[in-house]
Amino acid sequence: MQEKAMIQTEFPVDTEVLRSRIIETARSMNTQRLNVNKSGNVSARCRAEGGALAFLITPSGVPYDDLTPEDISRVTRLPTGEWRDEGPLLPSSEWRLHAAVYESKPEVRAIVHTHSPKATAVSCLESGIPPFHYMVAMSGAAEIPCAPYATFGTEALAESVTGALRHCRVCLMAHHGVLATGSGLPGAFALAVETENLASMYLDLLQLGDVRLLPEDEMARVLERFRTYGQPGRKA
């Protein structure tokens, strides 16, 4: 209980700034060609009374360029276990998916879900992305898994994706797209971009025929090196 309370106090407050960052991230998905039109969705955890799970999420079916901070929906789990959404607009149809990921992975504070073309194409093969390149380890695992298909917006899809994310930070969603997580919106977005980049290279390799993979022991070394990659301990 103490650990959960400590994590909760570190969540950001629901502010206009946080809502604006969600909108900026959603718009960046389109400018970076990870999405077209209104596809995909973005969310971020926020602080709630009594340690309840709460998050902000883009609304359903609204073009990102038309969004204002007030349009972002807030979803909260009530003490009864039921979910309540607040705001002038309905939350994304995938809110259950986001809720399930936040429930199962307390360290996750932001989620970016895209329909990026290359990664979605790989997902339509019902295939993940194997360790053909060491950067696959950015997922937190030796490969990027593909969650089995389920209808969008359903609890079945939420269960499928949380299962695929059990040991990693990003997964493909069969015949659907990508779901990337992070300790903040920039990290989740960067992981979605990297996944699309890897998927593009992987599709090129498939056309050449023989895809050679890095061995397990090398991926284990890479994963260990990534634990201290960058500027650990430095203020972001």
C-alpha positions as CSV (number, residue, x, y, z in Angstrom):
1,M,0.0,0.0,0.0
2,Q,2.8,2.4,0.8
3,E,4.4,1.8,-2.6
4,K,1.1,2.5,-4.4
5,A,0.7,5.7,-2.3
6,M,4.2,6.9,-3.2
7,I,3.6,6.3,-6.9
8,Q,0.3,8.1,-6.8
9,T,1.7,11.3,-5.2
10,E,4.1,11.5,-8.1
11,F,1.4,11.7,-10.8
12,P,0.8,15.1,-12.3
13,V,-2.2,17.3,-11.4
14,D,-5.0,17.6,-13.9
15,T,-4.1,21.0,-15.4
16,E,-4.6,22.9,-18.6
17,V,-0.9,22.4,-19.3
18,L,-1.1,18.6,-19.1
19,R,-4.2,18.6,-21.3
20,S,-2.5,20.8,-23.8
21,R,0.5,18.4,-23.9
22,I,-1.9,15.5,-24.7
23,I,-3.3,17.5,-27.6
24,E,0.3,18.4,-28.8
25,T,1.2,14.7,-28.7
26,A,-1.9,13.7,-30.6
27,R,-1.2,16.3,-33.3
28,S,2.4,15.2,-33.5
29,M,1.2,11.7,-34.4
30,N,-0.3,13.1,-37.6
31,T,2.6,15.4,-38.4
32,Q,5.0,12.5,-38.0
33,R,2.7,10.3,-40.1
34,L,2.0,7.9,-37.4
35,N,-1.7,8.5,-37.9
36,V,-4.1,10.0,-40.4
37,N,-7.2,12.0,-39.6
38,K,-8.7,11.0,-36.2
39,S,-7.2,7.5,-35.7
40,G,-5.3,6.6,-32.5
41,N,-5.5,8.1,-29.1
42,V,-3.3,9.5,-26.3
43,S,-3.6,9.5,-22.5
44,A,-1.8,10.5,-19.4
45,R,-2.3,9.5,-15.7
46,C,-3.3,12.3,-13.3
47,R,-3.6,12.6,-9.6
48,A,-6.9,11.6,-8.0
49,E,-8.3,11.8,-4.5
50,G,-7.7,8.8,-2.2
51,G,-5.2,7.2,-4.6
52,A,-7.9,6.3,-7.2
53,L,-6.8,5.5,-10.7
54,A,-7.5,8.5,-13.0
55,F,-6.3,9.5,-16.5
56,L,-6.9,12.1,-19.2
57,I,-7.5,10.9,-22.7
58,T,-8.4,12.3,-26.1
59,P,-12.1,12.2,-26.9
60,S,-13.8,9.9,-29.4
61,G,-14.0,10.9,-33.1
62,V,-12.8,14.5,-32.9
63,P,-10.0,15.8,-35.2
64,Y,-7.0,16.7,-33.1
65,D,-6.6,20.1,-34.7
66,D,-10.0,21.0,-33.3
67,L,-9.3,20.0,-29.7
68,T,-9.1,22.4,-26.8
69,P,-7.9,21.5,-23.3
70,E,-11.5,21.5,-22.1
71,D,-12.3,18.8,-24.6
72,I,-10.0,16.2,-23.1
73,S,-11.9,13.6,-21.2
74,R,-11.1,12.5,-17.6
75,V,-11.7,8.9,-16.6
76,T,-11.7,7.8,-13.0
77,R,-12.2,4.5,-11.2
78,L,-14.7,4.9,-8.4
79,P,-14.4,3.1,-5.0
80,T,-17.2,0.8,-6.3
81,G,-14.8,-0.4,-9.1
82,E,-17.0,1.3,-11.7
83,W,-15.6,3.9,-14.1
84,R,-16.8,7.5,-14.6
85,D,-15.9,9.8,-17.4
86,E,-16.1,13.6,-17.1
87,G,-16.0,16.3,-19.7
88,P,-18.2,17.7,-22.5
89,L,-17.1,14.9,-24.9
90,L,-17.1,11.1,-24.7
91,P,-13.6,9.6,-24.1
92,S,-11.9,7.6,-26.8
93,S,-13.6,4.3,-27.6
94,E,-10.3,2.7,-26.5
95,W,-10.5,4.1,-22.9
96,R,-10.9,0.5,-21.5
97,L,-7.6,-0.4,-23.1
98,H,-5.8,2.5,-21.5
99,A,-7.5,1.8,-18.1
100,A,-6.4,-1.8,-18.2
101,V,-2.8,-0.9,-19.1
102,Y,-2.6,1.6,-16.2
103,E,-4.1,-0.9,-13.8
104,S,-1.6,-3.7,-14.8
105,K,1.5,-1.5,-15.0
106,P,1.7,1.1,-12.2
107,E,4.9,2.6,-13.6
108,V,3.2,3.7,-16.8
109,R,2.2,7.3,-16.8
110,A,1.4,7.9,-20.5
111,I,0.1,5.9,-23.5
112,V,0.3,6.6,-27.2
113,H,-1.8,4.4,-29.5
114,T,-1.1,4.8,-33.2
115,H,-2.2,3.2,-36.5
116,S,1.2,3.9,-38.0
117,P,1.3,2.3,-41.5
118,K,4.4,0.1,-41.4
119,A,3.9,-1.3,-37.9
120,T,0.2,-1.8,-38.7
121,A,1.2,-3.7,-41.8
122,V,3.4,-6.0,-39.7
123,S,0.6,-6.5,-37.2
124,C,-1.6,-7.6,-40.1
125,L,0.8,-10.5,-40.6
126,E,-0.1,-11.4,-36.9
127,S,3.6,-11.1,-36.3
128,G,5.7,-9.1,-33.8
129,I,9.1,-7.6,-34.6
130,P,11.9,-10.0,-33.9
131,P,15.5,-9.0,-32.8
132,F,16.8,-8.3,-36.3
133,H,18.3,-5.0,-34.9
134,Y,19.6,-4.2,-31.4
135,M,17.2,-1.2,-31.2
136,V,14.3,-3.7,-30.8
137,A,15.5,-3.8,-27.1
138,M,14.1,-0.3,-26.7
139,S,10.9,-2.1,-26.1
140,G,12.3,-3.5,-22.8
141,A,12.4,-7.0,-24.2
142,A,14.2,-9.0,-26.9
143,E,11.3,-8.7,-29.3
144,I,8.2,-6.5,-29.8
145,P,5.2,-8.8,-29.4
146,C,2.0,-8.8,-31.3
147,A,-1.2,-9.0,-29.2
148,P,-3.9,-11.3,-30.7
149,Y,-6.7,-9.6,-32.5
150,A,-9.9,-8.5,-30.7
151,T,-12.6,-6.0,-31.6
152,F,-11.6,-2.4,-30.9
153,G,-13.0,-0.8,-27.8
154,T,-13.7,-4.1,-26.0
155,E,-12.5,-5.7,-22.8
156,A,-11.2,-8.6,-24.9
157,L,-8.8,-6.2,-26.6
158,A,-7.7,-4.7,-23.3
159,E,-6.9,-8.2,-22.0
160,S,-5.0,-9.1,-25.1
161,V,-2.8,-6.1,-25.0
162,T,-2.1,-6.2,-21.3
163,G,-1.0,-9.8,-21.8
164,A,1.4,-8.8,-24.6
165,L,2.8,-5.9,-22.5
166,R,3.5,-8.1,-19.5
167,H,7.3,-7.9,-20.0
168,C,7.8,-5.0,-22.3
169,R,6.8,-1.3,-22.9
170,V,5.3,-1.5,-26.4
171,C,3.4,-4.0,-28.5
172,L,1.8,-4.4,-31.9
173,M,-2.0,-5.0,-32.0
174,A,-2.9,-7.6,-34.6
175,H,-4.8,-6.0,-37.6
176,H,-4.9,-2.7,-35.7
177,G,-1.8,-0.8,-34.8
178,V,0.7,0.0,-32.0
179,L,0.4,0.7,-28.3
180,A,3.5,2.4,-26.7
181,T,3.8,3.3,-23.0
182,G,6.2,5.5,-21.1
183,S,7.0,7.4,-17.9
184,G,5.7,10.5,-19.7
185,L,4.2,11.6,-22.9
186,P,7.6,12.3,-24.7
187,G,8.9,8.8,-23.9
188,A,5.7,7.0,-25.0
189,F,5.7,9.1,-28.2
190,A,9.4,8.4,-28.9
191,L,8.8,4.7,-28.5
192,A,5.9,4.7,-31.0
193,V,8.1,6.5,-33.5
194,E,11.0,4.0,-33.0
195,T,8.6,1.1,-33.4
196,E,7.4,2.5,-36.7
197,N,11.0,2.9,-37.8
198,L,11.9,-0.7,-36.9
199,A,8.7,-2.0,-38.6
200,S,9.7,-0.2,-41.8
201,M,13.2,-1.8,-41.8
202,Y,11.7,-5.2,-41.0
203,L,9.3,-5.1,-43.9
204,D,12.2,-4.2,-46.2
205,L,14.1,-7.2,-44.9
206,L,11.1,-9.5,-45.4
207,Q,11.1,-8.6,-49.1
208,L,14.8,-9.7,-49.3
209,G,13.9,-13.1,-48.0
210,D,16.3,-14.3,-45.2
211,V,16.0,-12.2,-42.0
212,R,19.0,-12.9,-39.7
213,L,18.3,-12.3,-36.0
214,L,20.6,-11.4,-33.2
215,P,21.2,-14.3,-30.7
216,E,19.6,-14.4,-27.3
217,D,22.8,-13.7,-25.4
218,E,23.5,-10.6,-27.4
219,M,20.0,-9.2,-26.9
220,A,20.5,-9.9,-23.2
221,R,23.7,-7.8,-23.2
222,V,21.9,-5.0,-25.1
223,L,19.0,-5.0,-22.7
224,E,21.5,-4.7,-19.8
225,R,23.3,-1.8,-21.4
226,F,20.0,0.0,-22.1
227,R,19.3,0.0,-18.3
228,T,21.9,2.8,-18.0
229,Y,21.7,4.2,-21.5
230,G,21.4,8.0,-21.9
231,Q,21.6,10.3,-18.8
232,P,20.4,8.2,-15.8
233,G,19.9,10.3,-12.7
234,R,19.9,13.5,-14.7
235,K,16.9,15.8,-14.5
236,A,14.9,15.7,-17.7
